[in-house]
């Protein structure tokens, strides 16, 4: 018995030490006193009315309104606040039989599945959740409906309830209901094709909302390995682009194909990855052969997105989006209850990226591969670079060395750091002249040994990266 107690204590201490470096977010995740969100003047970022930059750190809580009761909602939102999440993406007419299976309080969203007959009791709970998120300084990325209510033929239970006419009226109704809620970002779509017969319905929802709500931004959630830009780049209701790199890729190729393309599109609109690989998700739904996405995959997807032009990033965890719990059928081979995976390592690592990005001039940052002297990198080990006024970040996903063009930073003297994206810690390497090229070799290498090289103009007197 004594040996068992000692073993249990060791496990507890190891867990404590593992997360000892994770400093929780202090206070509300977002300060709403800065005003409404808008697109920045350079069209690359989101900012508040007073010009304060907004870091979009999202979580896919798709089934939040549908499956969690109030106590569970409080638990989930508080966990995400402490990790620095600024947006929770959630669906009003939910994916998992959201029309015919009642929410935790026994209410369905629509009477007779009619979009023009909303059930007040159901929406009162949605109101409560959104207000609870606001208390914690969190935006709700609000999807009016999941895509199977527009297009059930791809997958999902549906039923199809929308056409052009009722979609516009539903958009007006829901837009009017939430136009004065401070913490709303509209997300049209719902994991579906934006083209074909679907286009008129998605346009109707977007236009319906925007006809009454002048306070909130809007994007579109596409299906896997696609982007909103493919269908709605010039739509007036689309304020910024969202892509879904999806759950089948472990390669930088998907970011070249989508994020890099979106960043270079005209007219210029902010872009980001709103649904990447999920933690604890089977890779390409084939775990026996390919395994499961883990924290190393989460960090790779995030930094590849951010350093390639993304203005923010969304995280996902496979059991959490569906709020899996005993008595519920797992979707997509999910293997844990949602409340048991709130603190996976990848979820903890997200806060370090937010602090790093926010520790340097925010609105001047651009992707810049010219920092890296041309060399071969496998797509799974691809080194990416970004720079802003007086600094540059270079992401090394697996420890491959790279030669860096120091002239691109534009400084006489540079402070060079290694930033550990697993712990959020930075170590000064040296001061060096800001001219010529220099080969940098990360401290460790191999899968899971990712590092960020930070190059600062010494004259700027920046604080330590990530602080």
C-alpha positions as CSV (number, residue, x, y, z in Angstrom):
1,X,0.0,0.0,0.0
2,X,2.8,2.4,0.9
3,X,4.5,1.8,-2.5
4,X,1.2,2.5,-4.3
5,X,0.8,5.8,-2.4
6,X,4.3,6.8,-3.3
7,X,3.7,5.9,-6.9
8,X,0.5,7.9,-7.0
9,X,2.3,10.9,-5.4
10,X,5.0,10.7,-8.0
11,X,2.5,10.8,-10.8
12,X,0.7,13.8,-9.2
13,X,4.0,15.6,-8.9
14,X,5.1,14.9,-12.4
15,X,1.8,16.3,-13.6
16,X,2.3,19.4,-11.5
17,X,5.8,19.9,-12.8
18,X,4.7,19.3,-16.4
19,X,2.4,22.3,-16.2
20,X,4.3,24.4,-13.7
21,X,5.5,26.6,-16.5
22,X,2.0,27.2,-17.7
23,X,1.0,30.6,-16.3
24,X,-2.8,31.1,-16.6
25,X,-4.2,34.1,-18.3
26,X,-4.9,36.8,-15.8
27,X,-8.4,38.3,-15.8
28,X,-10.8,38.5,-18.8
29,X,-9.3,37.2,-22.0
30,X,-10.4,40.2,-23.9
31,X,-11.0,43.8,-22.8
32,X,-14.3,44.8,-24.4
33,X,-13.8,48.5,-23.4
34,X,-11.7,48.9,-26.6
35,X,-15.0,49.0,-28.6
36,X,-16.2,47.0,-31.6
37,X,-14.0,44.8,-33.8
38,X,-13.1,46.0,-37.3
39,X,-10.6,45.2,-40.0
40,X,-7.3,47.0,-39.6
41,X,-6.3,49.7,-42.1
42,X,-3.8,47.4,-43.8
43,X,-6.6,44.8,-44.2
44,X,-4.5,42.1,-42.6
45,X,-5.7,41.9,-39.0
46,X,-8.6,42.5,-36.7
47,X,-8.5,45.4,-34.3
48,X,-10.8,47.2,-31.9
49,X,-12.3,50.6,-32.6
50,X,-9.6,52.4,-30.7
51,X,-6.9,50.6,-32.8
52,X,-5.9,47.9,-30.2
53,X,-4.9,44.7,-32.0
54,X,-7.1,41.6,-31.5
55,X,-5.5,38.2,-31.3
56,X,-8.0,35.6,-32.5
57,X,-7.4,32.4,-30.5
58,X,-10.3,30.2,-31.1
59,X,-11.6,26.9,-29.9
60,X,-14.1,24.7,-31.7
61,X,-16.9,24.2,-29.2
62,X,-19.4,23.4,-31.9
63,X,-21.9,21.6,-29.6
64,X,-21.6,24.1,-26.8
65,X,-25.2,25.4,-26.9
66,X,-26.7,22.0,-27.7
67,X,-25.1,19.6,-25.3
68,X,-23.7,21.4,-22.2
69,X,-25.8,22.5,-19.2
70,X,-25.0,25.7,-17.4
71,X,-22.6,24.1,-14.9
72,X,-20.7,22.4,-17.7
73,X,-20.7,25.6,-19.7
74,X,-19.1,27.5,-16.8
75,X,-16.5,24.8,-16.4
76,X,-15.6,24.8,-20.1
77,X,-15.5,28.6,-20.5
78,X,-13.4,29.1,-17.4
79,X,-10.9,26.5,-18.6
80,X,-10.6,28.3,-21.9
81,X,-10.3,31.8,-20.3
82,X,-7.4,30.6,-18.2
83,X,-5.7,29.4,-21.4
84,X,-6.1,32.7,-23.1
85,X,-8.7,31.7,-25.6
86,X,-10.4,34.8,-27.1
87,X,-13.1,33.1,-29.2
88,X,-15.3,30.0,-28.9
89,X,-16.8,28.9,-32.2
90,X,-20.3,27.4,-31.5
91,X,-23.4,26.5,-33.6
92,X,-27.0,27.6,-32.9
93,X,-28.6,24.9,-35.0
94,X,-26.1,22.2,-34.0
95,X,-24.6,19.5,-36.1
96,X,-25.4,16.4,-34.0
97,X,-29.1,16.1,-34.7
98,X,-29.4,19.7,-33.4
99,X,-33.0,20.1,-34.6
100,X,-34.6,17.1,-33.1
101,X,-32.5,16.2,-30.1
102,X,-33.3,18.7,-27.3
103,X,-30.6,20.7,-25.5
104,X,-29.6,20.1,-21.8
105,X,-32.8,21.9,-20.7
106,X,-35.1,19.9,-22.9
107,X,-35.7,22.5,-25.6
108,X,-35.4,22.3,-29.4
109,X,-34.3,25.4,-31.3
110,X,-37.3,25.6,-33.8
111,X,-41.0,24.8,-33.7
112,X,-41.8,22.2,-36.3
113,X,-38.2,22.7,-37.7
114,X,-39.3,26.0,-39.2
115,X,-36.5,28.5,-39.3
116,X,-39.1,31.3,-38.9
117,X,-40.5,29.8,-35.7
118,X,-37.6,30.0,-33.2
119,X,-38.2,28.5,-29.7
120,X,-37.7,31.3,-27.1
121,X,-36.7,28.9,-24.4
122,X,-33.9,27.4,-26.5
123,X,-32.6,30.8,-27.5
124,X,-32.8,32.1,-23.9
125,X,-30.1,29.5,-23.1
126,X,-28.0,30.6,-26.1
127,X,-28.3,34.2,-24.7
128,X,-27.1,33.0,-21.3
129,X,-24.1,31.2,-22.7
130,X,-23.0,34.2,-24.8
131,X,-23.4,36.5,-21.8
132,X,-21.4,34.1,-19.6
133,X,-18.6,34.1,-22.3
134,X,-18.6,37.9,-22.2
135,X,-18.1,37.9,-18.4
136,X,-14.9,36.0,-19.1
137,X,-13.8,38.2,-21.9
138,X,-14.5,35.7,-24.7
139,X,-16.1,36.3,-28.1
140,X,-18.5,33.7,-29.5
141,X,-17.9,32.9,-33.1
142,X,-21.6,32.3,-33.8
143,X,-22.7,30.0,-36.5
144,X,-26.4,30.5,-37.3
145,X,-26.7,26.9,-38.5
146,X,-24.6,23.8,-39.3
147,X,-24.3,23.0,-43.0
148,X,-26.5,19.9,-43.0
149,X,-29.5,22.1,-42.6
150,X,-28.6,23.6,-46.0
151,X,-27.0,20.6,-47.7
152,X,-27.6,17.2,-46.0
153,X,-26.5,15.2,-49.0
154,X,-22.8,15.4,-48.1
155,X,-23.3,13.9,-44.6
156,X,-25.2,14.7,-41.4
157,X,-28.8,14.1,-40.3
158,X,-30.2,17.4,-41.5
159,X,-33.0,17.7,-42.4
160,X,-32.7,20.4,-45.1
161,X,-34.8,23.3,-43.9
162,X,-33.4,26.4,-45.7
163,X,-34.1,28.0,-49.0
164,X,-33.2,31.4,-50.3
165,X,-36.3,33.1,-48.9
166,X,-36.4,31.7,-45.4
167,X,-32.6,31.9,-45.1
168,X,-32.7,35.6,-45.5
169,X,-35.5,36.1,-43.0
170,X,-33.8,33.8,-40.5
171,X,-30.6,35.8,-41.0
172,X,-32.6,39.0,-40.3
173,X,-34.2,37.5,-37.2
174,X,-31.0,36.1,-35.6
175,X,-29.0,39.2,-36.7
176,X,-31.5,41.4,-34.9
177,X,-31.5,39.3,-31.8
178,X,-27.7,39.5,-31.4
179,X,-26.8,42.8,-32.9
180,X,-26.4,44.5,-29.6
181,X,-24.4,41.6,-27.9
182,X,-20.9,42.9,-27.6
183,X,-19.0,39.6,-28.0
184,X,-20.3,38.3,-31.3
185,X,-18.3,37.3,-34.4
186,X,-20.6,35.9,-37.1
187,X,-19.5,32.7,-38.8
188,X,-21.7,31.9,-41.8
189,X,-21.6,28.4,-43.3
190,X,-21.0,25.2,-41.3
191,X,-18.4,22.8,-42.8
192,X,-20.0,22.8,-46.3
193,X,-19.4,23.6,-49.9
194,X,-20.1,27.3,-50.6
195,X,-20.8,26.7,-54.3
196,X,-23.5,25.2,-56.4
197,X,-27.0,25.3,-55.0
198,X,-25.7,26.2,-51.6
199,X,-24.4,29.7,-52.7
200,X,-27.7,31.4,-52.8
201,X,-28.6,30.2,-49.3
202,X,-25.3,31.2,-47.7
203,X,-25.5,34.6,-49.4
204,X,-29.1,35.0,-48.1
205,X,-28.1,34.2,-44.5
206,X,-25.1,36.6,-44.7
207,X,-27.0,39.4,-46.3
208,X,-30.0,38.9,-44.0
209,X,-27.8,39.3,-40.9
210,X,-25.8,42.2,-42.3
211,X,-29.0,44.0,-43.2
212,X,-29.8,44.5,-39.6
213,X,-26.5,44.1,-37.7
214,X,-23.9,46.8,-38.4
215,X,-21.9,46.0,-35.3
216,X,-20.2,42.7,-36.0
217,X,-17.8,41.1,-38.4
218,X,-18.5,38.0,-40.4
219,X,-16.7,35.1,-42.1
220,X,-17.6,31.7,-43.6
221,X,-16.7,28.2,-42.3
222,X,-16.0,26.0,-45.4
223,X,-15.6,22.3,-45.6
224,X,-12.2,20.5,-45.3
225,X,-9.2,21.7,-47.2
226,X,-11.0,24.7,-48.7
227,X,-11.4,28.4,-47.9
228,X,-14.2,31.0,-47.9
229,X,-12.3,32.9,-50.5
230,X,-13.2,30.3,-53.2
231,X,-16.8,31.5,-53.2
232,X,-17.2,34.7,-51.3
233,X,-14.0,36.8,-51.7
234,X,-15.9,39.7,-53.2
235,X,-19.1,39.3,-51.1
236,X,-19.8,42.4,-49.1
237,X,-20.9,40.4,-46.1
238,X,-17.5,38.6,-45.8
239,X,-15.2,40.7,-43.7
240,X,-12.3,38.1,-43.4
241,X,-11.4,34.7,-44.8
242,X,-11.5,31.5,-42.9
243,X,-10.0,28.2,-44.2
244,X,-10.2,24.7,-42.9
245,X,-6.9,22.8,-43.4
246,X,-8.7,19.8,-42.0
247,X,-7.8,16.6,-40.3
248,X,-5.8,14.6,-42.9
249,X,-2.6,16.6,-43.4
250,X,0.7,16.5,-41.6
251,X,2.4,18.6,-44.2
252,X,3.1,22.3,-44.9
253,X,1.7,21.7,-48.4
254,X,-1.8,22.5,-47.3
255,X,-0.7,25.9,-45.9
256,X,1.0,26.7,-49.2
257,X,-2.1,25.8,-51.1
258,X,-4.6,27.7,-48.9
259,X,-3.2,30.3,-46.4
260,X,-0.4,31.5,-48.7
261,X,-2.9,31.8,-51.6
262,X,-5.5,33.6,-49.4
263,X,-2.9,36.1,-48.2
264,X,-2.1,37.1,-51.7
265,X,-5.6,37.4,-53.0
266,X,-7.3,40.6,-54.1
267,X,-9.2,42.4,-52.7
268,X,-7.0,42.0,-49.6
269,X,-8.8,40.5,-46.6
270,X,-7.5,39.0,-43.3
271,X,-7.1,35.3,-43.4
272,X,-6.6,32.4,-40.9
273,X,-7.0,28.7,-40.3
274,X,-10.4,28.3,-38.5
275,X,-10.3,24.5,-38.4
276,X,-6.9,22.7,-38.5
277,X,-5.9,19.3,-37.3
278,X,-7.5,18.5,-33.9
279,X,-5.7,17.2,-30.9
280,X,-6.7,13.6,-30.0
281,X,-8.1,13.1,-33.6
282,X,-7.1,10.1,-35.7
283,X,-4.9,11.3,-38.5
284,X,-7.0,11.1,-41.7
285,X,-9.4,8.9,-39.7
286,X,-6.9,6.1,-39.9
287,X,-5.4,5.7,-36.4
288,X,-4.1,2.1,-36.8
289,X,-1.8,3.2,-39.7
290,X,-1.3,7.0,-39.1
291,X,-1.8,7.4,-35.4
292,X,-3.4,10.4,-33.6
293,X,-2.7,14.1,-33.8
294,X,-0.9,15.3,-30.7
295,X,0.6,18.5,-29.2
296,X,3.5,18.6,-31.7
297,X,0.9,18.6,-34.5
298,X,-1.1,21.3,-32.8
299,X,2.0,23.6,-32.6
300,X,3.1,22.9,-36.2
301,X,-0.4,23.8,-37.6
302,X,-0.6,27.0,-35.4
303,X,2.9,28.4,-36.3
304,X,2.7,27.4,-40.0
305,X,-0.6,29.3,-40.1
306,X,0.5,32.3,-38.2
307,X,3.9,32.8,-39.8
308,X,2.4,32.2,-43.3
309,X,-0.1,35.1,-43.0
310,X,-2.8,34.0,-40.6
311,X,-4.0,36.8,-38.3
312,X,-5.1,34.3,-35.6
313,X,-5.6,30.7,-35.1
314,X,-8.3,28.2,-34.0
315,X,-7.6,25.1,-31.9
316,X,-9.7,22.0,-31.8
317,X,-9.9,18.8,-29.7
318,X,-11.8,15.9,-31.1
319,X,-13.9,14.9,-28.0
320,X,-14.5,18.6,-27.1
321,X,-16.1,19.9,-30.2
322,X,-18.7,17.1,-29.9
323,X,-18.8,17.4,-26.1
324,X,-18.5,13.6,-25.9
325,X,-19.8,12.1,-22.6
326,X,-21.2,8.7,-21.4
327,X,-24.3,7.8,-23.2
328,X,-23.4,9.7,-26.4
329,X,-22.3,8.0,-29.5
330,X,-18.7,8.9,-30.4
331,X,-18.2,10.7,-33.8
332,X,-15.2,10.0,-35.9
333,X,-13.6,7.4,-33.6
334,X,-13.4,9.9,-30.6
335,X,-12.1,8.0,-27.6
336,X,-12.4,10.3,-24.5
337,X,-14.9,12.3,-22.6
338,X,-14.8,16.1,-23.3
339,X,-14.1,17.0,-19.6
340,X,-11.1,14.6,-19.4
341,X,-9.2,16.3,-22.3
342,X,-9.5,20.0,-21.4
343,X,-5.9,20.1,-20.3
344,X,-4.1,18.2,-23.1
345,X,-0.6,19.5,-23.7
346,X,-1.5,21.2,-27.1
347,X,-4.2,23.2,-25.4
348,X,-1.7,24.5,-22.9
349,X,0.8,25.5,-25.6
350,X,-1.5,27.9,-27.4
351,X,-1.1,30.6,-24.8
352,X,2.6,30.8,-25.6
353,X,1.9,31.8,-29.2
354,X,-0.5,34.5,-28.1
355,X,2.0,36.0,-25.7
356,X,4.8,35.8,-28.2
357,X,2.8,37.5,-31.0
358,X,1.5,40.2,-28.6
359,X,5.0,40.9,-27.2
360,X,6.1,42.5,-30.5
361,X,4.6,45.1,-32.9
362,X,1.4,43.4,-34.0
363,X,0.1,45.1,-37.1
364,X,3.3,45.3,-39.0
365,X,3.9,41.6,-39.2
366,X,4.1,40.0,-42.6
367,X,5.1,36.5,-43.8
368,X,8.6,36.6,-45.3
369,X,10.3,33.5,-46.6
370,X,13.1,35.7,-48.0
371,X,14.6,35.6,-44.5
372,X,15.5,32.0,-45.1
373,X,18.4,31.4,-47.6
374,X,16.9,29.0,-50.2
375,X,17.4,25.4,-49.1
376,X,15.6,22.1,-49.2
377,X,13.2,21.3,-46.4
378,X,10.8,18.3,-46.4
379,X,7.2,19.5,-46.3
380,X,6.9,17.8,-42.8
381,X,9.9,19.8,-41.6
382,X,9.3,23.1,-43.4
383,X,10.9,26.2,-41.8
384,X,8.8,29.3,-42.1
385,X,9.5,33.0,-41.3
386,X,7.6,36.2,-40.5
387,X,8.8,39.7,-39.6
388,X,7.5,43.0,-38.3
389,X,8.9,46.4,-37.3
390,X,12.2,45.6,-35.6
391,X,11.9,41.8,-35.3
392,X,11.6,38.5,-37.0
393,X,10.4,35.0,-36.0
394,X,11.5,31.8,-37.7
395,X,9.8,28.6,-36.9
396,X,11.8,25.3,-36.9
397,X,9.2,22.5,-36.6
398,X,11.6,19.6,-36.1
399,X,15.0,21.0,-35.6
400,X,16.3,21.3,-39.2
401,X,19.0,23.9,-39.4
402,X,18.5,27.0,-41.6
403,X,20.6,29.8,-42.9
404,X,19.0,33.2,-42.1
405,X,19.5,36.4,-44.0
406,X,20.0,38.9,-41.2
407,X,19.8,42.0,-43.4
408,X,16.1,41.4,-43.8
409,X,15.5,42.5,-40.2
410,X,16.9,45.9,-40.9
411,X,19.0,46.4,-37.7
412,X,22.6,47.2,-37.0
413,X,22.7,44.9,-33.9
414,X,20.4,42.0,-33.3
415,X,19.5,40.2,-30.1
416,X,19.0,36.5,-31.0
417,X,16.8,34.2,-28.8
418,X,15.6,30.7,-28.9
419,X,11.9,30.6,-27.9
420,X,10.6,27.3,-26.6
421,X,7.0,26.9,-27.9
422,X,6.3,24.1,-25.4
423,X,7.2,26.1,-22.3
424,X,6.9,29.7,-23.5
425,X,10.5,30.4,-22.3
426,X,13.1,32.4,-24.2
427,X,16.9,32.2,-23.9
428,X,19.2,34.8,-25.3
429,X,21.7,33.2,-27.7
430,X,23.9,36.3,-28.3
431,X,24.1,39.8,-29.7
432,X,25.3,39.9,-33.3
433,X,25.7,42.2,-36.3
434,X,22.6,42.5,-38.4
435,X,24.3,41.9,-41.7
436,X,25.1,38.9,-43.9
437,X,23.8,35.4,-43.3
438,X,24.0,33.1,-40.3
439,X,23.3,29.4,-39.9
440,X,21.1,28.6,-36.8
441,X,20.9,25.1,-35.4
442,X,18.0,24.6,-32.9
443,X,18.9,23.3,-29.4
444,X,17.2,19.9,-30.0
445,X,15.9,18.1,-33.0
446,X,13.3,15.5,-34.0
447,X,9.5,15.3,-33.9
448,X,8.2,17.3,-31.1
449,X,11.3,19.4,-30.8
450,X,10.1,22.6,-32.4
451,X,11.8,26.0,-31.8
452,X,11.3,29.6,-32.7
453,X,14.3,31.9,-33.5
454,X,13.6,35.4,-32.4
455,X,15.7,38.2,-33.9
456,X,15.2,41.6,-32.4
457,X,16.6,45.0,-33.3
458,X,18.6,45.7,-30.2
459,X,17.9,49.4,-30.4
460,X,14.1,48.7,-29.9
461,X,14.7,47.5,-26.4
462,X,11.9,44.9,-26.6
463,X,11.0,42.9,-23.6
464,X,11.9,39.2,-23.5
465,X,9.9,37.4,-26.1
466,X,6.6,36.0,-24.8
467,X,6.5,38.2,-21.7
